Structures are given as structure tokens and as C-alpha cells.
Amino acid sequence: MISTADFPLDRKRPGARDRRIGEMLRVDHAGEHGAVKIYSGQRAVFDALPGKAAIAEKLREMEDGEVEHLNTFNRLLAERGVRPTLLSPIWSVAGFGLGAATALMGVKAAMACTAAVEEVIEKHYAGQAELLDEADPSLAQTVRAFREDELAHKATAEAHGALEAPGYGVLKAAIQAGCRLAIRLAEKV
């Protein structure tokens, strides 16, 4: 999660605020890219399995929301001259792999993955929005809206058995540790 110490408001350092906002945009773009790939991996499995059309459609609906977020961050990166993370090819493979692997473990494990990821992201967005209120109110509003979508995805995952997944605590801890690492790496790389 972002703290106020992470956000340089030092007026003596020219461009510090813009650089930090650029890092935020890079991370958010990477996260939405990863989320799209996770859902894509999950759907690849469930689309191929008989009797899983309903869960595949639910995942498609959530993926569509992430695609909208990704498109917004694509636009913001271009408008603000911020480069995406150089790790995008890794996030593509890792996200798809995580999605497919959890789907192969079953619906509840796939939903546990979604709940774990969305919990990290909604907290991340909450911290960003608080910091951006003064520095970039429009971006703060966008981040808050996306946070609400992530909370809805988490609730959907929980309603579909996320908390009942075998080994939920271990699965959640591992996925969330990976998310936090990805956030830190995407800021700079």
C-alpha cells in the first residue's frame, strides 16, 4: 500500500510529483493488464470444460470491466507521456498462467485468486486516491471508481465460493505476495 512518504510533494525537486504520478499510472496499467490476463487464463480453461459456461461468462463480465480500466490507463499513459512497464511480457505470461492454474484447481480456487488479487488492488487504489486528492483530483476520481469495480469483483468471487477454496489461506497469501511484488517492480521497471 502507498503511504504519504511514498509521494514526494517536495517543491524543491522539479518534476517529482509528475514522476510519482507516472509511476502510479505505470503500476495501475500493469495491474489492469495482469488482471485481464488472469481472467483470460481462467476463461481458457472454463470455456473448454463442459458445464462451465456460466462461470466462464461471469469471468468474461469481470474481464470486460478490467479491459475498460486497461483502456483508460492506456489513454492516460499516452496523454501524459508515461511508458508502460518493461515487464509487460512477463505479466502477460504470469497472469495467464496464474489464471489457468487456479481454474484447473476448480471454480472455488479461481474465485479465490480473483478475491486475493482484488483485495490487494482495492487497497492499493484506496491509498492512491487519498494521495491524489490534492495532486490530481481527476485521476483520484478515476482510481476511486475503479476501486469500486474491484470491490464488486471481490464480492462476486466470494459469492462464488472463493473463501471455500481448499487451502484458501495459503493460496491467498501467495497470490497477494506476488501482487505486492509486481506493484513494486512495475513502479520502476
Secondary structure, DSSP 4 states (H G I P E B T S, - for coil): ---GGGS---TTSTTHHHHHHHHHHHHHHHHHHHHHHHHHHHHHHHHHSTT-HHHHHHHHHHHHHHHHHHHHHHHHHHHHTPPPPTTHHHHHHHHHHHHHHHHHT-HHHHHHHHHHHHHHHHHHHHHHHHHHHHH-HHHHHHHHHHHHHHHHHHHHHHHTTGGGSTTHHHHHHHHHHHHHHHHHHHHH-
